[in-house]
Amino acid sequence: MSEFTVLLVDDEEDFRRTLAKRLEKRNLQVLSAAGGEEAMALIRRSAVDVVALDVRMPGMDGIDVLRAIKAHDPLIEVVMLTGHASVEAAVEGMDFGAFDYLMKPVGIDELLYKLQDAYEARRIGLKRNSRGPTPSE
Amino acid sequence: MRRIREYLHRRLTRSRPAVPEAAADELRVAFKERYHHFKLLLSANKRALERMAAIEGALRGGEAFGMAFVRSTCTEVATAVWRMIQSMAVLAPGKYPELPTRFKAINAQIKAHLESSFRPLAEAALVVSLGTIDRNWRDQAGGKMAGLGEVHKKTGLTVPDGFVITTAAYSRFLNHSGLQDEINRLIQTADREDTAGLLELSARLQQAVLKAPVPRDIESAVALAWRTLESRHGTAMRIALRSSSLFEDDIASAFAGQFQTELNVSRDHLMDAYRTVVASKYSLHALTYRLNRGIRDEDLAVAVGAMVMVDAVAGGVAYTISPVAADDDRVHIDATWGLPKAIVDGTAAYDSFIVARAPQLHVADQAIGHKTSRLVCYLEEGVCRRDATGDQADLPCLSPDQVLEVARMALEIEAYYGCPQDIEWAIAADGKLNLLQSRPLPVPEGAGDATVTPDIPEGTEVLLEGGVTASPGAVGGTVYPAAKRADALRFPADAILVVRQAAPYWATLIGRAAGVVAEQGGVAGHLANVAREFGVPALFSCPDAMARLAAGDEVTLDADRRRVYAGRLPGLIAQRPPRKVNPLANSPVFKLLQALDRLIVPLHLLDPEASEFHPQNCRTLHDITRFLHEKSVQEMFSFGQAHHFPERSSKQLFYKVPMQWWVLNLDDGFVAEVDGKYVHLDNIASEPMIAFWSGFTAIPWAGPPAIDHRGLASVLFQSTANTALTVGRRSRYAEKNYFMISRHYCNLNSRLGYHFAMLEALVSDRTRENYVTFQFKGGAADIERRLKRVHFIGDLLETYAFRVTIQEDHLTARIANEDRGIMVERLKILGYLALHTRQIDMIMKNKARVEALRAKMRADIDGVLLNATQP
C-alpha cells in the first residue's frame, strides 16, 4: 500500500499527537486539526485522501464536518471515531457516506487497516471517475 | 503504458467473445470495486462474529464486564452489520430491500434495551430535611437516609439531625456542563486491561467530578438547609457527609461503605465535601465493585446525607446475629474509643462484645483489645488520630450497661424491619446513644460443621492459628503479601491476599482473590463485608500473619477453624468449600446483556438451500450476517460467470493433468493474466490456495482406490447419491468445485448431492484480519459412522488450535488472528485432511484402527507436512 495523506480531526490534543506520531512511523502523511472549521480549511488547501474524524467535538459537530467534506469532495473517505458508542450515530454517519465507524479506544493496527481500506476505496472511486487506470499504475 | 495496452489489446482480441478495450477497462474497474466491497463485507463479517463471541464469552462468566463493554460491543456488532448491508447494496443493488428494514427493527429493540436505565425525578426537591423523610423517600434520598428517617419516625431512636442533598440534585449536578457525557466518554475510551489502567481511569473520573461546577440552585438550597440546621445547633456545628445511593442498602448488594464519608465538615468546605463524596462513586474500589457486581453506573444515583457531627466518646458496629456462623443469633458488637470509623476501616484494635438474647439480654462474652489510639474530631474541621492516655488502651470502651443499650437498639431495629440488621452507632459526649446508619444483614448460609474433625494428613504444619472468622470457608492458594497499596497492581488471580490492615481499599482485589488474611480488622469492617458478599474466605486479626506467611507459599486457609496450613489440602477444602458466588449473575448489567444477546447472537438461518433462508426470516443480527455472507459469495461467483470477460471467467486447474477443479480469479489471484481454458498451478498467486494445495498433495494417499482426479467432492466424500438428480436444481456453481481466489483470499465451495464442504481463508500480514473457516457436513455412510468421522476430524483440528463446533453431523472449525505462518500451516493441515479422511468412515466403528489412524495422521502432520517445503 503506497503512501497517502490522512487528516486527523479531534479536539483532544494528546490523542491527535500520539496517533499522528504512530501513523507517521507507518509511512503515512499526517495532517491534524482540532476542529471542523480548521479541518475544512486544511482540506481546501491541501490534498487529503482519508480523514479520521471524531464524532463529537465542541463547535462543528462530527456529522456536520462529514457532510461538509463529502460536499467538497465525495471521494475523500472518512473514518469516524467515537468515545460515545451509539448505533444510531453509526448508521447516520455511514448513511452520510462515512467509510466506517470505530469505537475508541482503537488499536493502532485496526485503525491503520481501516485507513488503508478507505484509501483503496478512494483509489477505486478515482479510477471509476476517470474510466481507466490512474497514471500511477 | 502503451506497450501494456497493446499487449492487453492483443490478448483481448484473441479471446472470444471480443471485448472492446474501453469496455474491458470499465469491467476491470467494476471487478475491482466489487472485490473491494466483498473484502469489506468479509472484514465486517469477521468483526461482527468476533464481537458476538465476546458477548457469549461474557455471559459464560469469568471476567466481569460493565456497561461500557455492553454498549460498545453491541454498537460494534450493529455497525459491522450495517457496513455489510451497505457493501451488499453495491454487490447486488436493490436485491434485498428487506434487509435494512429487518436491521432497523432489531436495532430499535437493542436501543430500547440500552436506554432503559434509571432516571431520577427531574422535578423533585434538591434538598430535604431528614426529619421529613421516611422509606417512601427512597428514590430521592437514597436507601441509607430513607432508612434512617424511617427508623427515627417509627421507633423514636436518636438519629442526628440533618438534611439530604437528593438524587434530583445529583442528576442536576451531573447533567450540568456535560459532566455525565464526559464521564461516559472517559469510561468508554479507557484502556482497562489491568488494575493500573483502572486506577488511571478512576483518577481521571474523580478529577472530572471534583472540578465540575455545582449549579447555583443546588448551592443555595444547601445554604438554606445549613442555616436552618445552624439555628437549632449553634454556629459551632459541624456535619458528617455520607453517601446514600439507590442500590446501597439492597440485601443483594450491600455497598457497605465504599463511598467516601466526610467527617466534621465546616460550612466553608461543604460543597467541596459534597463533590468529594460524589466523586468517590468512581474510586478504584467502587469502580471494581460495580464492575464485579454488574451494576450500571447510570443506575447508581447518589444522594448525600448531611448529619450533625457526633463527637463520639465511643462508637462501633453491631450485628444482630453472627454474620459468619449460621445458628448463632447473639448480638455481635465491635467497639472502640472515639469515632466508629476506625471499626469500619478495619485499621485499629477494638473490643468485641457478644450479647445473648436469652433468658434475658446479657453479655455472654467479651474480648478487650489493646486500643492504642482513637479517632477524634479536630476543633475546626476534620478528624485525627490521638494516642490513648493513661490505662485507657486496655479498658473496655463500653460499660456493661452501654453494651446492653447498643444491643437493645440493634434488636429494636431488627424487630421493626423483621430481619437481622447491621448498624453503626456512636455515644456522644453527653452519653446519648446515636444511630448513624442501619442496613439489612445477609443471613449466613448453614453449611459445614466445624466440630467434625477435618481430614488433614498427619504432620501437616500449622502456619497460623487464631484470629476472627471474617468470612467463612476453606480454600487453597499461593500467598501474596501486599505491604503497600501499589502491590495491588500486581496481584495475581486466585492468590491468597495477606495484608496488615483490613482496610477498605483492598476490597478492589476481592473479586480476584481466593482468600484473605489480615493482621488487624474484624468481622464488622468493610473488607469483611465484601469478602462475605463475594464468598471469599477471610481470617482477620492474626498478628504476625505477614511474618509467618511468605510470598509464594502454597497454603490452605481454613477461615472457619481459624487456621492456615502449609500446602494445599484438598480434603479440607472439599469439606468446607467457599460458597460459590457469581456476583454478576442476576445483576442489572448481566440481565441486560442477556436480553441483548437474544437479539444478536442466536442463529436461525442454518441451511442456505432451505426456503426459509430469506431476509424476512432474519430474527437476529447473526442471521443477517449469515445471510449476507452466503449471498455475497454467490454474488461474487455469478458476476464473474455472467460477464463474458475472459480475464475474469473461471479457469480449469492444471496440475500435471487437467483437474476437475475450477478457479475464479477475483482480483490478484493469478501471477499473470490467463488466456484460454487452463490455469497452471505455478500461475496461482493465492497464498491460502497454495497452502491448501500443498497440504493436499504433500503425502500420497495410501489406501485404495488410488487417487483419481475427479475433484474435491469425490475425494472428500464417496457419494452414493445420484448426482444427476441435482442437475438443473442448482446453478453451475454447485456442480463443480470452485476456488474463488485473490492473493490473500481463497474460498472453496463444494456441494454435491447431500454433501457440502466449504473452506474460506483470508491470510496476509494483517494478523488481526486473518482467519480460516472450514465447514463440512454429510457423507455416504450411516449416521453413526458419519458422526464418528465428524468427531474424529473435529478432535484432530482441535489439537491444532482450531475452535470446533459440531451440530449434528455439521462441523465448523475456525482459527483467527494468528500470523500468516501459522495460518499457512493450518491450511496445509486442512489440505492433508481433505485427502486423507477420505473413506475413513468405513473404519470408524473399529476402535483400534481409529487410534492407529489418529497416530499415523498426527505423525504425518507433525513430521512430514509441517516440515515440508512447498511443492
Interface residues (C-beta under 8 A of the other chain):
Chain A: R56 G83 H84 A85 S86 V87 E88 A90 V91 M94 D100 Y101 M103 K104 P105 G107 D109 E110 Y113 D117 E120 A121 I124 K127 R128 R131 G132 P133
Chain B: A22 D25 E26 V29 K32 E33 H36 K39 L40 S43 A68 R71 S72 C74 T75 E76 A78 T79 W82 R83 Q86 N107 I110 K111 D181 N184 R185 L186 Q188 T189 A190 D191 R766 T767 R768 E769
